[in-house]
Amino acid sequence: MILQFNNLFLYRCVSDKNSTISHTPPPFHIFSNTRFFHCLGSPIKNPNLFMPKSSAQLSITNSVDGTPRVAKTDAQAALFDYLHCTRGLSFLDSEHISKNSPCFLGYLISKVEKDQDISRALTKFFRYHPINEFEPFFESLGLKPPEFASLLPRGLIFLHDDQVLLDNYHTLSDYGVPRSKIGRMYKEVNEIFKYGVGVLDMKLRAYERLGLGRSTVIKLVTCSPLLLEGEINNAFVGILEKLKALGFSSHWIGGYISSKNTYNWNRILDTLCFLEEVGYSDEEMGALLRNDTALLFEGSGKQVYVVVGALLKLGLKMHEVYGLVLKNPQILSPKSAKNFWKALHFLFEIGMETEYIAQILCSHIEILGSHSLKGPKTVLRKFSGDKHSLCETIKKDPSAFFNLAFKLKSCNAEYVAARNPNNFVEKIDFLMRIGYVENSEDMVKALKRFRGRGDQLQERFDCLVGAGLDFNQVSSMVKQAPTVLNQTKDILERKIECLRNYLGYPVESIVSFPTYLCYDMERISARLSMYAWLREKGAAKPMLSVSTLVASSDVRFVKYFVNIHPEGPEVWENFKKMFTMEE
């Protein structure tokens, strides 16, 4: 009865003097379907129909959501006073609700917007119009109005009428769960908010007894509140036990889960079991998971099901799938699995026979998993839409598939050649020789940064070693500045000769500053020549670092290495002109 009486006042819509009152509120009875449109000329002709004023009419200074800041502050204060002083909620609860329910505040302001004193008007409004306290409460927990519309308790409008809900809410907030995350937990598993006194706290402590820290438990229950339903989750316990057997601490899992995602613990456990069945040793599994944590936690291992299911449908036996995954573990990463699936779809789309698809995918699974493909329609344009012709081309020379279908950034011959499977393997071999770990995240990044074939990269690397640098020194340099090896051997030799001829510096002087080799010849030649001239004139210190000379900005260089000598500006201009003409 009280709720119906409340709705009678909240949903009065006056259209004329003989207006009627609607007794049937919309499903979400305050603001889920309410929209306001501001325009230069009001389309509403009826002067008695109430519409909120535009933000420009109310205040010059508005908050982010368009509500005038002064009005919003007054509304927050009035709502806090109502919840704390009138309704008896705690100070912290009242403060949090009043400061974190902007939509509900907007509704309140719209009811008293014509009044100058918002705070006083709302105090009067609360006196005669009891509000549904669950609405601002759920909004303050991080839910949007449409999300909690169906969650509002029937027949209740006061929070104290559901003391069990409040008790469990306080248990979570006191434990450290952010209040803004509790709404999602309620939406997904509201049964946990019906537990008796002490039950929810006992379930939280049960996960701590597994060796998890409080921060990890908080992350777990916010992203997967189902863990708190019923008994302790056996699948999750199984995951922890397997991770401990692989050498991971109990806290490791907390560093790779996100409260923004959801996780299927049963599927993650199945993924770990699958990797064991494939034949990985504990050391290999540990290294695999450390290098690619997304394998477990991104999609909860879904990509494993995708890849294995596709291979089985292509006619491979389970032991053949195990062998393929054992040799190419990177195919189980989310990105590689996605690329693999696209390649499979591409070949099916053009009508290739299953046996040939299986042959191509199994022979080139590594390179297909590491590159994204164009769509079939795009590639078919080069064959005038003839699928049969494209299939025959790929059957005769699978490398043609890579050249045609990969999303190339450039169509030059060198880039296409670099995508040849043999060249790709050579490139990986080179990177492994200089210290990169196979299938690691660093290896994936390096494959993108180092340009050229494996033999070209090796030639440039040997050039630096031949110049007098140690193998380990060059390895360290190219890891710090990969673009060093993206230049030709001739350019590298010229830059090293500049260092020796102009300044007489040993080649070791660039070990701590490898990016020296990345600057253009014009800049290097002009600056080193200017510094050499200053040294001859006795106007500069004799052994300044290469980074000081080359990396400083043009303004700074002119200030400290040109203008310090009367003839400096003229000499500097001559050097710039000379080396510009040479380039």
Secondary structure, 3 states (H helix, E strand, C coil): CHHHHHHHHHCCCCCCCCCCCCCCCCCCCCCCCCCCCCCCCCCCCCCCCCCCCCHHHHCCCECCCCCEHHHHHHHHHHHHHHHHHHCCCCHHHHHHHHHCCHHHHHHHHHHCCCCCCHHHHHHHHHHHCCCCCHHHHHHHCCCCHHHHHHHCCCCCCCHHHCHHHHHHHHHHHHHCCCHHHHHHHHHHCHHHHHCCCCHHHHHHHHHHCCCCCHHHHHHHHHHCHHHHCCCCCHHHHHHHHHHHHCCCCCCHHHHCCCCCCCCCHHHHHHHHHHHHHHCCCHHHHHHHHHHCCHHHHCHHHHHHHHHHHHHHHCCCCHHHHHHHHHHCHHHHCHHHHHHHHHHHHHHHHCCCCHHHHHHHHHHCHHHHHCCCECCHHHHHHHHCCCHHHHHHHHHHCHHHHHHHHECCCCCCHHHHHHCCHHHHHHHHHHHHHCCCCCCCHHHHHHHHHCCCCHHHHHHHHHHHHHCCCCHHHHHHHHHHCHHHHHCCHHHHHHHHHHHHHHHCCCHHHHCCCHHHHHCCHHHHHHHHHHHHHHHHCCCCCCCCCHHHHHCCCHHHHHHHHCCCCCCHHHHHHHHHHHHHHHC
